[in-house]
Structure formats: C-alpha cells, structure tokens
Amino acid sequence: MKKATQILNLTVLQLFLCATGATAQKTYIFFYKPYSDSSETNLYQKTLPRFDFKTQYVNIKNADVKSDFNNATSHKDYRFISISGVGYLCPGLEGGYIKYKVGERVFVVSERKYEKYLKKFKSKVIEGTSDAINVDLPPLQSVAYDYAKAYNMFLLIKIAELEKTNTK
C-alpha cells in the first residue's frame, strides 16, 4: 500500500510539473566555429532542436555558466567563447581602446597577453550574435556578452591551473 501511494504521489507530481511547464528540459546554446559557415550545434549532445533566436536568448539568459564550463572542460574543450559583430570578440579578453597621439582611438580586440591563449585554444562563436540590431528580437548580444565573459574568466583560471601543473 505504501509503495502504491508513493507511485501515485510521484505521478501526480509529474503531471503537475508538466502542466505548469516546469519540466527538466536541457537548454542548448548554439555555437559555430569562427570563419566558417558550418554549424557546430552538437557540441556534446546527440540530438538537438533547430536554432531559434528567441530560444537562444532564453537559454543563454537562464544558463548555468559554471555547469556549462565544467561540461566543456570535461570533454577537453578549452575553446574560448566569442560573439560576432564586425569581427569576433572574446568578452573579457578585449584590450579596450587605445588613444594615439593624433587623437585617434582604436579598439583592441584582444589584449596582447591573451593572444597566445586564443591562438592555442581557439574559440567558438555564440550563434545569433551580430552587430545588427533588430528591435523585434530580444537583446541576445548583451546576454551573450555577459555569458561569454563569465565563461572566459573561468577558462582563464583553468588555463592558469593547467600551466602550473605542466611546469611542475
């Protein structure tokens, strides 16, 4: 009788979760390799839904960066995350603006000290990011920037740890 009650309670809970939309569904973030037109949406999963801009926004906004980072590094994926715009930018690794004597300002895409890491580990680009703004779509660029910056900071720490263990 006790087992039957437990099964009934579990079934009621599952029905409630489905009815309220609170299902444990995997959120996917779509990536591609820079300077390519090939989609790389299946990083570690066997089947994936098709790309949708609004879904990408929601998934990135609700993503657990640390969990995503741990998943990637457990697969020996040490690529940085970049976003696209006029070119590719790895948030957190940018060098900011340099002002020349003549008064001209130039944006430095990556700080010199990170260039060796970018060359060695490469990057993957969050699909759907660009410098084009569409007012009918959610602000994917800003949430993607924040996500990528947090992820890249975790990755820099991990790379520093790897370098320490390799020099011992």
Buried (B, 14 or more C-beta within 10 A) or exposed (E): EEEEEEEEEEEEEEEEEEEEEEEEEEBBBBBBBBEEEEEEBEBEEEEEEEBEBEBBBBBBBEBEBEEBBEBBBEEEBBBBBBBBBEEBBBBBBBBEEEEEEEEEEEEEBBBEEBEEBBEEEBBBBBBBBEEEEEEEBBEBBBBBBBBBBBBBBBBBEBBEEEEEEEEE
